[in-house]
Amino acid sequence: MKPAFEIPAEESFEAIICAGITTPFDIDAPARLDVPLVVSSPHSGRDYPAAFLAASKLDLCELRRSEDSFIDMLFADAPETGAHLLSARFPRAYVDVNREPFELDPDMFDAPLPGYVDSNSRRAAAGLGTIARIVTADMEIYRDRLSFAEVKHRIETLYMPFREALDRLLETTRRHFGCAVLLDCHSMPSSALDRRVDIVLGDRHGTSAHAGLVRAARESLEAMGYNVVCNKPYAGGAITRRYGRPAAATHAIQIEINRALYMNEDTFQPLDGFEKLRQDMSNFIFKLGYFSLQSVSTLTRASAWALPN
């Protein structure tokens, strides 16, 4: 497969400061839908509204520590494989689509929240709800309390459109092939790992994807020389839980890549290993997509989820 991607100029790795986010996401479509695979990058957005920066205690570099930086670039060859690539434009620190829509910490707000808000979310209480309170190392984001109206606007104009787009892509794929596979792509700070781990695959402990699909993904990555573990410390977030429904012929795998493999975690600049990793991820998508295509009948069966890992 001929790579269609070229390493961007250095400035392409910088964040963008904007008046507001008018385009919530990008969809890179294949010329032809060849494989039952959808690739998503929900945390690589780097369009930062100026008003958000003004409301934050943190500078731009500190806020960017919550990004899954450049994951959209690493998986940019997905359309060449015949799969859709969905990438968020907004940053995770602004709104996190890998949470339920209203996991909110009531202590962040200037008034009581509506009853439909999940105010008891453990993730929100830890500062990592749909609207995060902190970034890495417990750094508080906001100077003042937030209004629910402003946060609701973020959720309605960014979160909801992203999730609706993902719904449509998976449904289109499932209707075309009889099944759909979601590869939800993330990165992890090297400091979060107790030992040398290159990649973590998450399938919600065997519940979000067919065991053979996960096994094929792991074996493909290990054959490239990567140290791969499953579900520890990341088993998959709300996206994997929501869309990983093997009994409904939709499978979801989360992939977390150690940032030290491809970027300077302090300066947000790519390392020499960036291009090799990008090529490896291109090959990985190709192999996962081909395996999914060859396994359509298995992945479509409602009983597939019950197979052991």
VOPAGU-2260 file (C-alpha; in pm, 1 decimal, decimal comma):
REM VOPAGU-2260
SITE   aa  ch    i         X         Y         Z
SITE  MET   A    0       0,0       0,0       0,0
SITE  LYS   A    1     143,5     333,0    -104,2
SITE  PRO   A    2     141,1     590,3     179,2
SITE  ALA   A    3     -63,7     899,7      93,7
SITE  PHE   A    4      57,0    1098,1     391,9
SITE  GLU   A    5     351,5    1333,1     414,6
SITE  ILE   A    6     496,1    1461,2     739,2
SITE  PRO   A    7     354,6    1810,8     788,3
SITE  ALA   A    8     564,6    2120,4     830,8
SITE  GLU   A    9     675,5    2188,2    1185,4
SITE  GLU   A   10     403,0    2448,0    1242,0
SITE  SER   A   11     137,8    2183,0    1175,8
SITE  PHE   A   12     219,5    2033,8    1515,1
SITE  GLU   A   13     133,9    2359,1    1691,9
SITE  ALA   A   14    -200,0    2433,2    1855,1
SITE  ILE   A   15    -437,5    2678,4    1688,7
SITE  ILE   A   16    -582,7    2965,5    1890,1
SITE  CYS   A   17    -921,2    3057,8    1744,8
SITE  ALA   A   18   -1216,4    3283,6    1818,9
SITE  GLY   A   19   -1444,1    2981,6    1836,6
SITE  ILE   A   20   -1475,3    2627,3    1705,6
SITE  THR   A   21   -1709,9    2621,4    1409,2
SITE  THR   A   22   -1606,4    2280,3    1273,2
SITE  PRO   A   23   -1628,2    2014,5    1546,7
SITE  PHE   A   24   -1455,0    1737,8    1353,8
SITE  ASP   A   25   -1301,2    1621,6    1027,9
SITE  ILE   A   26   -1411,0    1312,3     837,8
SITE  ASP   A   27   -1156,6    1171,6     594,8
SITE  ALA   A   28   -1348,5     936,5     369,7
SITE  PRO   A   29   -1208,6     652,7     158,8
SITE  ALA   A   30   -1254,0     656,5    -216,5
SITE  ARG   A   31   -1441,3     329,8    -165,3
SITE  LEU   A   32   -1559,6     158,1     152,6
SITE  ASP   A   33   -1345,6    -154,7     133,1
SITE  VAL   A   34   -1328,6    -277,2     494,0
SITE  PRO   A   35   -1573,1    -284,0     788,5
SITE  LEU   A   36   -1351,2     -51,0     990,1
SITE  VAL   A   37   -1400,5     298,8    1133,4
SITE  VAL   A   38   -1105,1     479,4    1292,1
SITE  SER   A   39   -1168,2     757,4    1543,7
SITE  SER   A   40    -938,9    1008,0    1712,7
SITE  PRO   A   41   -1149,3    1186,3    1976,3
SITE  HIS   A   42    -869,6    1348,6    2178,3
SITE  SER   A   43    -622,8    1485,3    1922,0
SITE  GLY   A   44    -802,0    1817,3    1865,7
SITE  ARG   A   45    -584,8    2125,9    1902,0
SITE  ASP   A   46    -816,4    2419,1    1818,3
SITE  TYR   A   47    -823,3    2627,4    2138,2
SITE  PRO   A   48   -1082,7    2905,4    2174,5
SITE  ALA   A   49    -923,3    3228,1    2297,6
SITE  ALA   A   50   -1200,7    3270,6    2556,5
SITE  PHE   A   51   -1119,7    2928,1    2700,0
SITE  LEU   A   52    -752,4    3021,4    2734,6
SITE  ALA   A   53    -848,4    3348,1    2903,0
SITE  ALA   A   54   -1066,8    3162,0    3153,3
SITE  SER   A   55    -790,7    2915,1    3240,9
SITE  LYS   A   56    -524,3    2935,1    3509,1
SITE  LEU   A   57    -299,4    2732,7    3281,7
SITE  ASP   A   58    -100,9    2832,4    2978,1
SITE  LEU   A   59    -146,0    2665,7    2640,9
SITE  CYS   A   60     143,3    2424,4    2690,5
SITE  GLU   A   61      -2,2    2302,1    3020,0
SITE  LEU   A   62    -348,8    2258,1    2870,2
SITE  ARG   A   63    -205,0    2057,5    2583,3
SITE  ARG   A   64     -84,8    1788,3    2822,4
SITE  SER   A   65    -433,8    1641,3    2808,5
SITE  GLU   A   66    -419,3    1605,4    2427,8
SITE  ASP   A   67    -364,5    1274,8    2257,6
SITE  SER   A   68    -126,5    1473,0    2043,9
SITE  PHE   A   69    -101,0    1393,9    1670,6
SITE  ILE   A   70    -290,6    1066,7    1687,1
SITE  ASP   A   71    -494,3    1189,0    1389,7
SITE  MET   A   72    -169,0    1220,5    1193,0
SITE  LEU   A   73     -44,2     878,1    1296,4
SITE  PHE   A   74    -363,1     715,9    1166,6
SITE  ALA   A   75    -403,7     944,5     865,4
SITE  ASP   A   76    -373,4     655,1     618,5
SITE  ALA   A   77    -703,5     499,8     728,0
SITE  PRO   A   78    -885,6     615,2     410,6
SITE  GLU   A   79    -616,9     449,8     196,0
SITE  THR   A   80    -717,9     122,6     358,7
SITE  GLY   A   81   -1083,5     182,8     272,9
SITE  ALA   A   82   -1190,8     302,7     617,6
SITE  HIS   A   83   -1330,5     632,0     746,2
SITE  LEU   A   84   -1123,2     845,7     983,8
SITE  LEU   A   85   -1311,8    1072,1    1226,7
SITE  SER   A   86   -1100,0    1329,5    1413,5
SITE  ALA   A   87   -1214,3    1586,9    1669,4
SITE  ARG   A   88   -1102,1    1946,1    1612,7
SITE  PHE   A   89   -1174,0    2061,3    1970,0
SITE  PRO   A   90    -932,6    1977,6    2254,1
SITE  ARG   A   91   -1007,9    1724,8    2523,9
SITE  ALA   A   92    -954,1    1988,5    2793,1
SITE  TYR   A   93   -1247,7    2183,9    2645,5
SITE  VAL   A   94   -1493,9    1895,1    2617,5
SITE  ASP   A   95   -1429,3    1521,0    2638,8
SITE  VAL   A   96   -1634,7    1300,8    2404,8
SITE  ASN   A   97   -1496,8     987,6    2570,1
SITE  ARG   A   98   -1731,3    1046,3    2862,0
SITE  GLU   A   99   -2107,5    1027,5    2892,3
SITE  PRO   A  100   -2267,3    1354,2    2774,2
SITE  PHE   A  101   -2331,9    1508,6    3115,7
SITE  GLU   A  102   -2076,9    1369,5    3360,7
SITE  LEU   A  103   -2020,1    1694,3    3546,9
SITE  ASP   A  104   -1871,4    1795,6    3880,8
SITE  PRO   A  105   -2127,9    2023,2    4053,3
SITE  ASP   A  106   -1849,3    2201,0    4244,0
SITE  MET   A  107   -1729,5    2350,7    3913,5
SITE  PHE   A  108   -2052,9    2543,8    3857,8
SITE  ASP   A  109   -2198,5    2871,6    3978,7
SITE  ALA   A  110   -2550,1    2730,3    4031,0
SITE  PRO   A  111   -2722,7    2394,6    4090,3
SITE  LEU   A  112   -2724,8    2158,7    3793,0
SITE  PRO   A  113   -3034,6    2007,3    3625,9
SITE  GLY   A  114   -3153,6    1670,7    3747,6
SITE  TYR   A  115   -3046,6    1487,3    3433,0
SITE  VAL   A  116   -2679,8    1564,6    3496,9
SITE  ASP   A  117   -2472,3    1278,6    3638,8
SITE  SER   A  118   -2340,3    1465,9    3942,0
SITE  ASN   A  119   -2226,2    1144,2    4110,5
SITE  SER   A  120   -1984,3    1038,8    3838,9
SITE  ARG   A  121   -1656,9     913,8    3984,9
SITE  ARG   A  122   -1470,7    1040,1    3680,6
SITE  ALA   A  123   -1617,7    1388,6    3723,5
SITE  ALA   A  124   -1537,5    1384,5    4095,0
SITE  ALA   A  125   -1177,6    1302,5    4003,1
SITE  GLY   A  126   -1170,2    1608,7    3778,2
SITE  LEU   A  127   -1202,2    1418,1    3450,1
SITE  GLY   A  128   -1567,4    1449,8    3353,3
SITE  THR   A  129   -1719,7    1562,6    3025,5
SITE  ILE   A  130   -1586,0    1906,0    3114,4
SITE  ALA   A  131   -1253,5    1842,6    3283,3
SITE  ARG   A  132   -1152,6    2028,5    3596,9
SITE  ILE   A  133    -786,2    1928,7    3577,4
SITE  VAL   A  134    -514,5    1823,0    3337,5
SITE  THR   A  135    -215,7    1604,0    3417,0
SITE  ALA   A  136     -72,3    1625,4    3769,2
SITE  ASP   A  137    -391,2    1771,6    3916,7
SITE  MET   A  138    -343,1    2113,7    3759,9
SITE  GLU   A  139    -671,4    2303,1    3793,2
SITE  ILE   A  140    -794,1    2447,6    3464,7
SITE  TYR   A  141   -1037,9    2725,1    3555,2
SITE  ARG   A  142   -1003,1    3050,8    3742,3
SITE  ASP   A  143   -1373,9    3078,9    3825,6
SITE  ARG   A  144   -1684,8    2865,2    3840,1
SITE  LEU   A  145   -1863,0    2788,0    3514,0
SITE  SER   A  146   -2218,4    2853,0    3401,4
SITE  PHE   A  147   -2418,2    2547,7    3300,6
SITE  ALA   A  148   -2553,0    2733,4    2994,8
SITE  GLU   A  149   -2202,2    2776,3    2853,8
SITE  VAL   A  150   -2109,6    2414,0    2921,6
SITE  LYS   A  151   -2436,6    2289,3    2772,8
SITE  HIS   A  152   -2354,4    2488,4    2459,1
SITE  ARG   A  153   -2017,6    2310,1    2430,7
SITE  ILE   A  154   -2183,3    1972,0    2468,0
SITE  GLU   A  155   -2460,4    2047,7    2217,3
SITE  THR   A  156   -2235,9    2201,4    1951,0
SITE  LEU   A  157   -1924,4    1982,6    1982,6
SITE  TYR   A  158   -1984,1    1662,8    2177,7
SITE  MET   A  159   -2322,1    1573,7    2027,4
SITE  PRO   A  160   -2220,6    1631,6    1661,9
SITE  PHE   A  161   -1906,6    1419,4    1707,0
SITE  ARG   A  162   -2102,2    1132,4    1859,5
SITE  GLU   A  163   -2372,7    1161,1    1592,9
SITE  ALA   A  164   -2107,7    1147,0    1320,2
SITE  LEU   A  165   -1957,4     835,5    1478,6
SITE  ASP   A  166   -2305,0     680,8    1497,9
SITE  ARG   A  167   -2359,0     745,1    1127,4
SITE  LEU   A  168   -2021,4     608,0    1018,4
SITE  LEU   A  169   -2063,0     288,3    1217,3
SITE  GLU   A  170   -2419,6     239,8    1098,8
SITE  THR   A  171   -2317,5     296,7     737,5
SITE  THR   A  172   -2037,6      43,2     776,2
SITE  ARG   A  173   -2256,9    -210,4     951,9
SITE  ARG   A  174   -2526,9    -183,6     686,7
SITE  HIS   A  175   -2271,0    -227,5     409,2
SITE  PHE   A  176   -2085,7    -527,7     553,0
SITE  GLY   A  177   -2320,1    -670,6     816,9
SITE  CYS   A  178   -2078,6    -570,8    1094,0
SITE  ALA   A  179   -1857,8    -280,7    1196,1
SITE  VAL   A  180   -1529,0    -251,2    1382,7
SITE  LEU   A  181   -1432,5      69,0    1563,4
SITE  LEU   A  182   -1067,4     140,0    1637,2
SITE  ASP   A  183   -1069,8     421,4    1893,5
SITE  CYS   A  184    -724,3     580,2    1895,1
SITE  HIS   A  185    -550,3     747,6    2188,7
SITE  SER   A  186    -208,3     816,0    2336,4
SITE  MET   A  187     -79,9     781,0    2690,7
SITE  PRO   A  188     186,6     976,4    2879,3
SITE  SER   A  189     496,2     771,3    2944,0
SITE  SER   A  190     479,0     873,8    3310,5
SITE  ALA   A  191     152,5     680,3    3348,0
SITE  LEU   A  192     323,4     347,2    3287,5
SITE  ASP   A  193     484,2     136,7    3557,8
SITE  ARG   A  194     710,1     -41,0    3308,7
SITE  ARG   A  195     800,9     -23,4    2943,6
SITE  VAL   A  196     475,9     -59,9    2753,1
SITE  ASP   A  197     444,8      62,6    2397,5
SITE  ILE   A  198      77,1       0,3    2331,3
SITE  VAL   A  199    -229,3     -88,0    2537,5
SITE  LEU   A  200    -530,9    -245,4    2369,0
SITE  GLY   A  201    -863,3    -215,8    2549,9
SITE  ASP   A  202   -1170,0    -431,5    2492,3
SITE  ARG   A  203   -1347,6    -371,6    2823,2
SITE  HIS   A  204   -1207,3    -699,9    2955,0
SITE  GLY   A  205   -1335,9    -910,8    2670,1
SITE  THR   A  206   -1680,6    -752,8    2632,2
SITE  SER   A  207   -1649,0    -491,0    2356,7
SITE  ALA   A  208   -1498,2    -692,6    2070,7
SITE  HIS   A  209   -1468,3   -1046,9    1940,6
SITE  ALA   A  210   -1171,1   -1222,4    2099,4
SITE  GLY   A  211   -1027,3   -1320,9    1761,5
SITE  LEU   A  212   -1027,5    -958,2    1649,4
SITE  VAL   A  213    -839,3    -846,2    1959,9
SITE  ARG   A  214    -595,9   -1132,3    1925,4
SITE  ALA   A  215    -528,6   -1041,6    1561,5
SITE  ALA   A  216    -469,2    -677,5    1658,4
SITE  ARG   A  217    -225,0    -772,5    1932,2
SITE  GLU   A  218     -34,6   -1022,5    1719,3
SITE  SER   A  219      -3,6    -771,5    1435,7
SITE  LEU   A  220     147,4    -506,8    1664,5
SITE  GLU   A  221     376,8    -752,3    1840,9
SITE  ALA   A  222     505,4    -875,6    1504,7
SITE  MET   A  223     621,8    -518,3    1443,3
SITE  GLY   A  224     822,5    -529,1    1765,7
SITE  TYR   A  225     590,3    -342,3    2001,1
SITE  ASN   A  226     538,6    -441,7    2364,5
SITE  VAL   A  227     160,6    -477,1    2385,9
SITE  VAL   A  228     -63,9    -537,8    2686,1
SITE  CYS   A  229    -441,9    -559,2    2710,5
SITE  ASN   A  230    -673,7    -361,5    2940,3
SITE  LYS   A  231    -408,3    -245,8    3189,0
SITE  PRO   A  232    -413,6      36,2    3274,2
SITE  TYR   A  233    -666,6     132,9    3003,0
SITE  ALA   A  234    -957,4    -100,7    2929,0
SITE  GLY   A  235   -1154,7     146,6    2718,0
SITE  GLY   A  236   -1364,9     452,3    2796,6
SITE  ALA   A  237   -1720,6     558,4    2726,3
SITE  ILE   A  238   -1677,7     530,3    2348,7
SITE  THR   A  239   -1559,2     169,6    2369,1
SITE  ARG   A  240   -1838,0      89,1    2614,0
SITE  ARG   A  241   -2106,4     261,5    2406,1
SITE  TYR   A  242   -2013,1     123,1    2066,5
SITE  GLY   A  243   -1859,1    -211,4    2155,8
SITE  ARG   A  244   -2166,3    -431,6    2121,5
SITE  PRO   A  245   -2062,3    -758,7    1958,6
SITE  ALA   A  246   -2412,7    -900,6    2002,9
SITE  ALA   A  247   -2526,2    -622,1    1767,7
SITE  ALA   A  248   -2237,4    -689,5    1525,6
SITE  THR   A  249   -2046,3    -378,1    1629,0
SITE  HIS   A  250   -1702,0    -427,4    1783,4
SITE  ALA   A  251   -1480,9    -167,6    1948,8
SITE  ILE   A  252   -1113,2    -173,8    2043,3
SITE  GLN   A  253    -933,0     113,6    2211,9
SITE  ILE   A  254    -564,7     160,5    2132,3
SITE  GLU   A  255    -333,3     368,6    2352,7
SITE  ILE   A  256      14,7     453,4    2224,0
SITE  ASN   A  257     302,7     557,5    2448,4
SITE  ARG   A  258     380,9     920,2    2354,9
SITE  ALA   A  259     751,0     868,8    2417,6
SITE  LEU   A  260     757,5     660,4    2097,6
SITE  TYR   A  261     691,7     956,4    1872,8
SITE  MET   A  262     699,5    1297,0    2045,2
SITE  ASN   A  263     880,9    1514,0    2293,5
SITE  GLU   A  264     625,0    1529,2    2572,3
SITE  ASP   A  265     751,9    1868,5    2692,4
SITE  THR   A  266     781,5    2056,4    2363,5
SITE  PHE   A  267     508,8    1879,1    2160,0
SITE  GLN   A  268     743,3    1824,9    1868,2
SITE  PRO   A  269     775,5    1496,1    1678,2
SITE  LEU   A  270    1072,4    1268,0    1734,7
SITE  ASP   A  271    1264,9    1087,1    1463,9
SITE  GLY   A  272    1051,3     782,2    1534,9
SITE  PHE   A  273     731,8     958,1    1426,9
SITE  GLU   A  274     744,2     847,6    1063,5
SITE  LYS   A  275     825,5     485,3    1144,7
SITE  LEU   A  276     537,4     469,8    1390,5
SITE  ARG   A  277     304,7     629,3    1136,5
SITE  GLN   A  278     400,5     371,3     876,4
SITE  ASP   A  279     354,2      92,8    1130,5
SITE  MET   A  280       7,8     222,6    1222,3
SITE  SER   A  281     -77,6     237,8     852,0
SITE  ASN   A  282      20,3    -128,2     817,8
SITE  PHE   A  283    -168,5    -212,5    1135,4
SITE  ILE   A  284    -489,8     -53,2    1004,8
SITE  PHE   A  285    -448,9    -240,2     677,7
SITE  LYS   A  286    -406,2    -574,2     855,1
SITE  LEU   A  287    -691,1    -510,6    1101,0
SITE  GLY   A  288    -920,1    -399,6     819,9
SITE  TYR   A  289    -832,4    -702,7     607,6
SITE  PHE   A  290    -880,5    -939,8     901,8
SITE  SER   A  291   -1218,3    -778,4     972,5
SITE  LEU   A  292   -1321,8    -820,2     610,7
SITE  GLN   A  293   -1216,9   -1185,6     608,8
SITE  SER   A  294   -1404,5   -1242,0     936,2
SITE  VAL   A  295   -1734,2   -1072,2     847,5
SITE  SER   A  296   -1942,8   -1383,7     901,8
SITE  THR   A  297   -1787,5   -1440,7    1245,2
SITE  LEU   A  298   -1811,7   -1076,7    1351,9
SITE  THR   A  299   -2175,1   -1061,5    1242,3
SITE  ARG   A  300   -2288,8   -1356,0    1454,7
SITE  ALA   A  301   -2474,5   -1243,4    1766,1
SITE  SER   A  302   -2298,8   -1504,9    1980,9
SITE  ALA   A  303   -1949,2   -1383,0    1893,9
SITE  TRP   A  304   -1905,3   -1181,8    2213,2
SITE  ALA   A  305   -1916,7   -1497,4    2423,7
SITE  LEU   A  306   -1594,1   -1641,8    2287,1
SITE  PRO   A  307   -1313,9   -1638,9    2547,4
SITE  ASN   A  308   -1016,9   -1401,6    2523,9
